[in-house]
Amino acid sequence: MRAREGVEILGFGALIALMTTLAFSASPALGEHGTIFAYLPIVFVLGTAIRGGPKGVTVVTFLLAVIAVCGTASGVGPFIRATPHESLATLHGFLMAASLIGLITAAAISERDLASERARATALDLQFKTTLLEAQSETTIDGILAVDNEGKAILFNKRFGELWNIPPHLLEEREDERLQHVIAQIKDPDAFIEKVAYLYEHKDAASSDEIEFKDGSTLERYSSPLRGKDGTYHGRIWFFHDITQRKRMETEKERLIGDLQDAASSIRTLHGLLPICAACKSIRDDGGYWHQIEEYITDHSDADFTHGLCPPCLEDYKRQLTELDL
């Protein structure tokens, strides 16, 4: 309980004590007006319920009960009847009414304050999530567009405008002109419009495809429905990712692979068993003809020959020449 509330409860308690003491006093000056003073404390009980809650009501009703019981037991006050039993029974009804009024009012006020606090907490949580969502949408490298169930834009980030080269004045207001600006950049606008119409018609469908631009750039597009936890359809969200560089690298990779395949196909290799003469080293072809080894390899590969003598053969050749001179 805050200090201010404590001071207020003490103030209400003092007023209740004063009114109750007057109502349950033996002063003959009050006369028949004593009953009015007996019910005035209920007003301050209500005030305590509003400002102090159930705890404050408990304190002041206890104070009211002590003074009222003491006065009635002394034979004074507005609830004196023929017998003490009837007097206390009447007083009991009065105290029950005062306490119930205070407690019910305090409970209602507490419930209202609790609901208000929950609403405030929910609003703060929603504000935080909204701020977080906005920060995420503005820092992502993807363009984001969210539309309602009628296809009208309800959210988009700065990156969306950059990827589609949309001027700021079109991005914010002119939806029809913005759509025309988008379609004018696409290689196949008919396919683009057909795909969008299909997804708006089939609300549960998700989609992933590529959009080619007239300038050679490419965007990867992903779309999915926006549904709440209860399954209610709220619209559709679109994500756009620039894959121009990746597509160019894939094209270059395919070109290099093609060049390698062309180079490999131009390479001629010999394989399998080659019938060769053990004496003259001639090779027999598939038709049964014999060819010199140089001729056969030249015809069946890209290799060519230059002739010379290896060192052992050169030495043997010199030896033979020397013998011929003798």
LOFIKE-980565 format. One record per residue (C-alpha): residue number from 1; residue in three letters; x, z, y. Coordinates in steps of 0.1 Angstrom, whole numbers, m for minus. Layout:
LOFIKE-980565
<NUM,ALA,<X,Z,Y>>
...
***
This chain:
LOFIKE-980565
<1,MET,<0,0,0>>
<2,ARG,<14,m10,34>>
<3,ALA,<19,15,62>>
<4,ARG,<m7,m2,84>>
<5,GLU,<m33,0,56>>
<6,GLY,<m25,37,51>>
<7,VAL,<m30,45,88>>
<8,GLU,<m63,26,87>>
<9,ILE,<m75,45,57>>
<10,LEU,<m66,78,73>>
<11,GLY,<m86,67,104>>
<12,PHE,<m117,58,83>>
<13,GLY,<m113,91,63>>
<14,ALA,<m113,111,96>>
<15,LEU,<m144,94,108>>
<16,ILE,<m161,99,74>>
<17,ALA,<m151,136,74>>
<18,LEU,<m165,140,109>>
<19,MET,<m199,123,101>>
<20,THR,<m203,141,68>>
<21,THR,<m195,174,83>>
<22,LEU,<m221,169,110>>
<23,ALA,<m247,157,84>>
<24,PHE,<m241,186,61>>
<25,SER,<m237,213,87>>
<26,ALA,<m261,241,95>>
<27,SER,<m265,231,131>>
<28,PRO,<m302,232,140>>
<29,ALA,<m295,208,169>>
<30,LEU,<m294,179,144>>
<31,GLY,<m328,185,131>>
<32,GLU,<m343,155,113>>
<33,HIS,<m315,133,125>>
<34,GLY,<m291,149,100>>
<35,THR,<m302,123,74>>
<36,ILE,<m290,95,97>>
<37,PHE,<m255,111,100>>
<38,ALA,<m255,114,62>>
<39,TYR,<m257,76,58>>
<40,LEU,<m234,67,86>>
<41,PRO,<m203,74,64>>
<42,ILE,<m213,45,42>>
<43,VAL,<m205,21,70>>
<44,PHE,<m169,35,71>>
<45,VAL,<m167,33,33>>
<46,LEU,<m174,m4,37>>
<47,GLY,<m147,m6,63>>
<48,THR,<m123,11,40>>
<49,ALA,<m132,m13,12>>
<50,ILE,<m124,m42,34>>
<51,ARG,<m91,m29,47>>
<52,GLY,<m79,m6,20>>
<53,GLY,<m93,m20,m13>>
<54,PRO,<m103,1,m43>>
<55,LYS,<m76,27,m37>>
<56,GLY,<m88,34,m2>>
<57,VAL,<m125,36,m13>>
<58,THR,<m115,61,m40>>
<59,VAL,<m98,83,m14>>
<60,VAL,<m126,83,12>>
<61,THR,<m155,86,m13>>
<62,PHE,<m137,117,m28>>
<63,LEU,<m135,132,6>>
<64,LEU,<m171,124,13>>
<65,ALA,<m182,139,m21>>
<66,VAL,<m162,172,m15>>
<67,ILE,<m178,178,19>>
<68,ALA,<m213,168,8>>
<69,VAL,<m212,189,m24>>
<70,CYS,<m199,219,m5>>
<71,GLY,<m226,216,22>>
<72,THR,<m254,210,m3>>
<73,ALA,<m242,239,m24>>
<74,SER,<m244,261,7>>
<75,GLY,<m280,251,12>>
<76,VAL,<m276,228,42>>
<77,GLY,<m277,191,47>>
<78,PRO,<m303,163,44>>
<79,PHE,<m306,165,6>>
<80,ILE,<m319,201,2>>
<81,ARG,<m349,202,m21>>
<82,ALA,<m371,229,m36>>
<83,THR,<m345,238,m63>>
<84,PRO,<m307,235,m63>>
<85,HIS,<m310,211,m93>>
<86,GLU,<m332,187,m74>>
<87,SER,<m309,190,m44>>
<88,LEU,<m278,182,m64>>
<89,ALA,<m296,153,m83>>
<90,THR,<m306,137,m49>>
<91,LEU,<m270,142,m36>>
<92,HIS,<m257,126,m68>>
<93,GLY,<m277,95,m62>>
<94,PHE,<m265,93,m26>>
<95,LEU,<m228,97,m37>>
<96,MET,<m232,71,m65>>
<97,ALA,<m247,46,m41>>
<98,ALA,<m219,52,m15>>
<99,SER,<m192,48,m41>>
<100,LEU,<m207,18,m58>>
<101,ILE,<m212,0,m25>>
<102,GLY,<m176,7,m16>>
<103,LEU,<m161,m2,m50>>
<104,ILE,<m182,m34,m54>>
<105,THR,<m172,m45,m18>>
<106,ALA,<m136,m37,m25>>
<107,ALA,<m136,m56,m57>>
<108,ALA,<m152,m86,m41>>
<109,ILE,<m126,m85,m12>>
<110,SER,<m97,m81,m37>>
<111,GLU,<m110,m111,m58>>
<112,ARG,<m112,m131,m26>>
<113,ASP,<m77,m122,m16>>
<114,LEU,<m64,m129,m51>>
<115,ALA,<m81,m163,m50>>
<116,SER,<m66,m170,m16>>
<117,GLU,<m32,m160,m28>>
<118,ARG,<m35,m182,m59>>
<119,ALA,<m46,m211,m37>>
<120,ARG,<m16,m205,m14>>
<121,ALA,<8,m204,m43>>
<122,THR,<m8,m236,m57>>
<123,ALA,<m4,m253,m24>>
<124,LEU,<33,m242,m21>>
<125,ASP,<39,m254,m57>>
<126,LEU,<22,m287,m49>>
<127,GLN,<42,m291,m17>>
<128,PHE,<74,m284,m37>>
<129,LYS,<66,m310,m64>>
<130,THR,<56,m335,m37>>
<131,THR,<89,m330,m19>>
<132,LEU,<108,m333,m52>>
<133,LEU,<89,m365,m62>>
<134,GLU,<96,m380,m28>>
<135,ALA,<133,m371,m30>>
<136,GLN,<135,m386,m65>>
<137,SER,<117,m418,m55>>
<138,GLU,<139,m423,m25>>
<139,THR,<172,m417,m43>>
<140,THR,<166,m438,m74>>
<141,ILE,<182,m473,m77>>
<142,ASP,<148,m486,m89>>
<143,GLY,<120,m499,m67>>
<144,ILE,<87,m479,m73>>
<145,LEU,<52,m490,m65>>
<146,ALA,<21,m470,m74>>
<147,VAL,<m14,m484,m69>>
<148,ASP,<m49,m468,m73>>
<149,ASN,<m76,m480,m97>>
<150,GLU,<m85,m508,m73>>
<151,GLY,<m50,m521,m71>>
<152,LYS,<m42,m508,m36>>
<153,ALA,<m8,m494,m29>>
<154,ILE,<m7,m456,m25>>
<155,LEU,<30,m450,m29>>
<156,PHE,<62,m470,m26>>
<157,ASN,<98,m462,m19>>
<158,LYS,<124,m478,4>>
<159,ARG,<141,m495,m25>>
<160,PHE,<110,m514,m34>>
<161,GLY,<110,m531,0>>
<162,GLU,<147,m538,m3>>
<163,LEU,<144,m555,m38>>
<164,TRP,<115,m577,m26>>
<165,ASN,<130,m584,8>>
<166,ILE,<98,m571,25>>
<167,PRO,<100,m565,63>>
<168,PRO,<90,m530,74>>
<169,HIS,<59,m542,92>>
<170,LEU,<46,m558,61>>
<171,LEU,<56,m529,38>>
<172,GLU,<35,m503,57>>
<173,GLU,<3,m521,67>>
<174,ARG,<m5,m557,58>>
<175,GLU,<m11,m557,21>>
<176,ASP,<m24,m593,18>>
<177,GLU,<6,m607,37>>
<178,ARG,<29,m585,16>>
<179,LEU,<16,m600,m16>>
<180,GLN,<20,m635,m2>>
<181,HIS,<56,m627,8>>
<182,VAL,<63,m615,m27>>
<183,ILE,<48,m645,m45>>
<184,ALA,<66,m669,m23>>
<185,GLN,<100,m657,m37>>
<186,ILE,<92,m661,m74>>
<187,LYS,<100,m691,m96>>
<188,ASP,<68,m689,m116>>
<189,PRO,<41,m673,m93>>
<190,ASP,<12,m683,m117>>
<191,ALA,<27,m663,m146>>
<192,PHE,<34,m634,m122>>
<193,ILE,<m3,m633,m110>>
<194,GLU,<m16,m637,m145>>
<195,LYS,<4,m608,m159>>
<196,VAL,<m7,m585,m130>>
<197,ALA,<m43,m594,m136>>
<198,TYR,<m40,m588,m173>>
<199,LEU,<m25,m553,m168>>
<200,TYR,<m52,m544,m142>>
<201,GLU,<m79,m555,m167>>
<202,HIS,<m63,m537,m197>>
<203,LYS,<m58,m502,m182>>
<204,ASP,<m40,m487,m212>>
<205,ALA,<m14,m514,m216>>
<206,ALA,<22,m510,m208>>
<207,SER,<45,m539,m200>>
<208,SER,<82,m548,m196>>
<209,ASP,<94,m582,m185>>
<210,GLU,<117,m601,m162>>
<211,ILE,<110,m618,m129>>
<212,GLU,<132,m647,m118>>
<213,PHE,<136,m654,m81>>
<214,LYS,<141,m688,m64>>
<215,ASP,<175,m676,m51>>
<216,GLY,<188,m669,m86>>
<217,SER,<183,m631,m87>>
<218,THR,<164,m614,m115>>
<219,LEU,<143,m582,m115>>
<220,GLU,<133,m562,m146>>
<221,ARG,<97,m550,m143>>
<222,TYR,<81,m521,m161>>
<223,SER,<45,m509,m157>>
<224,SER,<24,m482,m172>>
<225,PRO,<m10,m466,m165>>
<226,LEU,<m13,m434,m144>>
<227,ARG,<m35,m409,m162>>
<228,GLY,<m42,m372,m155>>
<229,LYS,<m40,m345,m181>>
<230,ASP,<m77,m349,m188>>
<231,GLY,<m72,m387,m194>>
<232,THR,<m87,m398,m161>>
<233,TYR,<m73,m432,m150>>
<234,HIS,<m59,m430,m115>>
<235,GLY,<m41,m464,m113>>
<236,ARG,<m8,m479,m123>>
<237,ILE,<28,m475,m115>>
<238,TRP,<55,m502,m114>>
<239,PHE,<93,m499,m116>>
<240,PHE,<116,m527,m106>>
<241,HIS,<153,m528,m115>>
<242,ASP,<178,m554,m103>>
<243,ILE,<195,m570,m133>>
<244,THR,<210,m600,m115>>
<245,GLN,<246,m590,m122>>
<246,ARG,<238,m583,m158>>
<247,LYS,<221,m617,m163>>
<248,ARG,<251,m634,m147>>
<249,MET,<275,m616,m170>>
<250,GLU,<254,m625,m200>>
<251,THR,<254,m662,m189>>
<252,GLU,<291,m661,m185>>
<253,LYS,<295,m644,m219>>
<254,GLU,<274,m671,m235>>
<255,ARG,<295,m698,m218>>
<256,LEU,<328,m683,m230>>
<257,ILE,<314,m680,m266>>
<258,GLY,<304,m717,m264>>
<259,ASP,<338,m727,m253>>
<260,LEU,<354,m707,m281>>
<261,GLN,<331,m723,m306>>
<262,ASP,<339,m757,m293>>
<263,ALA,<377,m750,m295>>
<264,ALA,<373,m736,m330>>
<265,SER,<355,m767,m341>>
<266,SER,<383,m789,m328>>
<267,ILE,<409,m771,m349>>
<268,ARG,<417,m790,m382>>
<269,THR,<431,m769,m410>>
<270,LEU,<442,m777,m446>>
<271,HIS,<429,m755,m474>>
<272,GLY,<425,m755,m511>>
<273,LEU,<449,m769,m537>>
<274,LEU,<471,m799,m528>>
<275,PRO,<485,m820,m557>>
<276,ILE,<522,m826,m548>>
<277,CYS,<550,m843,m567>>
<278,ALA,<577,m819,m578>>
<279,ALA,<604,m845,m574>>
<280,CYS,<596,m866,m543>>
<281,LYS,<571,m842,m527>>
<282,SER,<544,m869,m523>>
<283,ILE,<508,m856,m521>>
<284,ARG,<479,m872,m539>>
<285,ASP,<446,m876,m519>>
<286,ASP,<410,m874,m531>>
<287,GLY,<411,m911,m540>>
<288,GLY,<441,m907,m563>>
<289,TYR,<466,m924,m539>>
<290,TRP,<500,m908,m533>>
<291,HIS,<513,m903,m498>>
<292,GLN,<545,m890,m482>>
<293,ILE,<540,m854,m472>>
<294,GLU,<545,m861,m435>>
<295,GLU,<519,m889,m436>>
<296,TYR,<493,m867,m454>>
<297,ILE,<497,m837,m431>>
<298,THR,<496,m858,m400>>
<299,ASP,<463,m875,m411>>
<300,HIS,<447,m842,m421>>
<301,SER,<457,m819,m393>>
<302,ASP,<467,m819,m356>>
<303,ALA,<503,m812,m366>>
<304,ASP,<531,m838,m361>>
<305,PHE,<567,m839,m374>>
<306,THR,<602,m841,m359>>
<307,HIS,<629,m848,m384>>
<308,GLY,<663,m831,m388>>
<309,LEU,<685,m813,m413>>
<310,CYS,<686,m777,m421>>
<311,PRO,<721,m761,m423>>
<312,PRO,<724,m761,m461>>
<313,CYS,<713,m798,m463>>
<314,LEU,<737,m806,m434>>
<315,GLU,<766,m791,m452>>
<316,ASP,<757,m810,m484>>
<317,TYR,<754,m842,m464>>
<318,LYS,<788,m837,m450>>
<319,ARG,<802,m830,m484>>
<320,GLN,<788,m862,m498>>
<321,LEU,<802,m882,m469>>
<322,THR,<836,m867,m475>>
<323,GLU,<834,m876,m512>>
<324,LEU,<825,m912,m503>>
<325,ASP,<856,m915,m481>>
<326,LEU,<878,m905,m510>>
***
